[in-house]
Structures are given as structure tokens and as C-alpha cells.
């Protein structure tokens, strides 16, 4: 039971860290993180569209962030590295934050969702699904979904190809929830795999028999 509690505690701490970084690094285009515990500490890899804003001048920004994470989340010797996201349109967390920023600036949620939908599909996604929920146009809560392409819903193919992220934004009408699912073509397993068979090397006896036949 203690092992299960320890595992759930780690998952909770990782989720809290992800939520903290999502708010703290919103201007840098935060796109998620990867946490790996090592014998000498905790290695944290942050993905963002603008790594320079996180690192700061002469590394002052990343030093401040490291000390903040160490104190707030009690992580032993955190080592932070920042990687740039090559195609931001295929990262669901980045697209969630972009929709949220557009809605905060006064753009209609439907227009912001359709803009993100077109951007994701133009970047080469196999499919995408964007859900916005909350008090969208009246006092009653409801949701709207916008889909394009093919998004697997279940099975092994979903776990391998579909990436998703959620965020929320507080407006005058209330709290909006935004969820983005992106199905990637590159992660799709091949239907048929062709294995080339190497030619069999002839043994010395077979070579002798071939020579006798030629004679």
C-alpha cells in the first residue's frame, strides 16, 4: 500500500508542477515538461516556443526558476533544461494556451477555436478535436466541439497517436475549459512491414558441387 501511495504522491506533485509552470511560463509558450528522477537529483526538461525568455540573460531566469521549484515542490537538486518546440501547432498544450490568450483579448471563442483548428491541420496533423465548455453564450453551461480529420477514440492506436491537453481561463461570464486533442501521422504504426530477405551464403560443399556441375 505504501508503494501505491508513494506513486500517487509523485503523480500529484508532477501535476502540480505542470500547472505551476503552465501559469508561470505562459508568455514563453509553455508546451509541457518531462520529469526524470536520477540518483543525483531530479532532471526536468521544459518544452517551450521561446526558450530565451525562460533562460533569461546570462541564465538568471532559469536559476531563479530552479530555486523557486526546489523550495515550492521540495524536489532534490532539480536540474532544468529547456528545449524549443519545432512545430508549436502540433503541441496541444501550446494550442490550448493560444486559444485561452485569444479569448482573454476579446476574440470570440468559436473564432479562436476555428483558427487553432485550421493551424493544426495546416501543420500536418492527421486530425484534431477542440472542446470549449462553460457559460459560452448564456447563464447555462454547455460545450462546443470542433473536429477535423481523423481522431482515434479508443484502442492502442489512440494511446500511440493522440496527444491531448487541457487548460482553463476565467472571464466575466465564468470559467471556460479548453481541451485540445491532436492525432499525429508520424506516430501511426505502419499497416504492412516489408522485411527484405538476405541472400543465403553458399557453403564450401555447395561451391564444390556447383564447380563440378559446370565442368
Buried (B, 14 or more C-beta within 10 A) or exposed (E): EEEEEEEEEEEEBBEEBBEBBBEBBEEBBBBBBEBEEEEEBBBBBBBBBBBEBBBEEEEEBBEEBBEEBBEEBEBEEBBBEBEEBEEBBBBBBBBBBBBBBBBEEEBEBEEBBBBBBEBBBEBEBBBBBBBBBBBBEEEEBEEBEBEBBEBBEEEEBBEEBBBBBEBEBEBEEEEBBBBBBBBBEEEBEEEEEEEEEEEEEEEEEEEEEEEEEEE
